[in-house]
Amino acid sequence: MLTFQLIANTGEAVALPSTQLAVNKTEWNIEVYSTNPVKKVYSDIVEGNTYSLNTTGWDKGIYVVNAIINDEKITNKFAVK
């Protein structure tokens, strides 16, 4: 399963709702976009089925995260409070 785990040391990150995808590939891309203004704030190439995203120091607001595996994209939203 591909899962998103949100971590915040000085703020609070809340996942809205949980998204999971069974994958057979261990390398995939992650992209995170802020919603106000809309811009890419983070991207990475991930190896493995689990990725932890540390949101410490990020501006408060709603973010959209995309996991791209081959030609498939799953999207999730989370809030940094």
C-alpha positions as CSV (number, residue, x, y, z in Angstrom):
1,M,0.0,0.0,0.0
2,L,1.1,3.5,-0.8
3,T,0.3,5.8,2.2
4,F,0.7,9.4,3.2
5,Q,1.9,10.2,6.7
6,L,1.9,13.9,7.6
7,I,4.2,15.1,10.3
8,A,4.4,18.5,12.0
9,N,6.7,19.4,14.8
10,T,5.7,23.1,15.3
11,G,2.3,23.1,13.5
12,E,-0.4,20.6,12.9
13,A,-1.0,18.7,9.6
14,V,-4.4,17.0,9.1
15,A,-5.1,14.6,6.3
16,L,-8.4,15.1,4.5
17,P,-9.4,12.0,3.7
18,S,-6.9,9.1,3.6
19,T,-5.8,7.8,0.3
20,Q,-4.2,4.4,-0.3
21,L,-3.1,2.6,-3.4
22,A,-1.6,-0.9,-3.8
23,V,1.5,-0.6,-6.0
24,N,3.9,-3.1,-7.5
25,K,6.5,-0.4,-8.3
26,T,8.8,1.0,-5.7
27,E,9.7,4.3,-7.4
28,W,7.1,7.0,-7.8
29,N,6.9,10.8,-7.8
30,I,5.3,13.1,-5.2
31,E,4.2,16.7,-5.8
32,V,2.7,19.1,-3.3
33,Y,0.8,22.3,-4.3
34,S,-0.4,25.2,-2.1
35,T,-3.9,26.3,-2.9
36,N,-3.6,30.0,-2.2
37,P,-1.8,31.0,-4.3
38,V,-1.7,27.8,-6.4
39,K,2.0,26.8,-6.8
40,K,4.2,23.8,-6.5
41,V,5.9,23.9,-3.1
42,Y,7.5,20.4,-3.0
43,S,8.4,17.5,-5.3
44,D,10.5,14.4,-4.9
45,I,11.2,11.0,-6.4
46,V,10.3,8.3,-3.9
47,E,11.6,4.8,-3.5
48,G,9.5,2.4,-1.4
49,N,5.9,2.2,-0.5
50,T,5.7,4.8,2.3
51,Y,6.7,8.4,2.4
52,S,6.7,10.9,5.3
53,L,6.2,14.5,4.5
54,N,7.4,17.0,7.2
55,T,5.3,20.2,7.1
56,T,7.2,22.0,9.8
57,G,7.6,25.7,8.9
58,W,5.0,25.5,6.1
59,D,2.4,28.3,5.9
60,K,-1.0,27.5,7.3
61,G,-3.6,26.4,4.7
62,I,-4.8,23.6,2.4
63,Y,-2.4,21.7,0.3
64,V,-2.9,19.2,-2.5
65,V,-0.6,16.2,-2.8
66,N,-0.2,14.1,-6.0
67,A,1.4,10.7,-6.1
68,I,2.3,9.7,-9.6
69,I,3.0,6.1,-10.3
70,N,3.6,5.2,-14.0
71,D,0.7,7.0,-15.7
72,E,-1.6,6.9,-12.7
73,K,-2.1,9.8,-10.4
74,I,-3.8,9.8,-7.0
75,T,-4.6,13.0,-5.2
76,N,-5.2,13.9,-1.6
77,K,-5.6,17.1,0.4
78,F,-4.3,18.0,3.8
79,A,-4.4,21.1,6.0
80,V,-1.5,22.7,7.9
81,K,-2.9,24.5,11.0
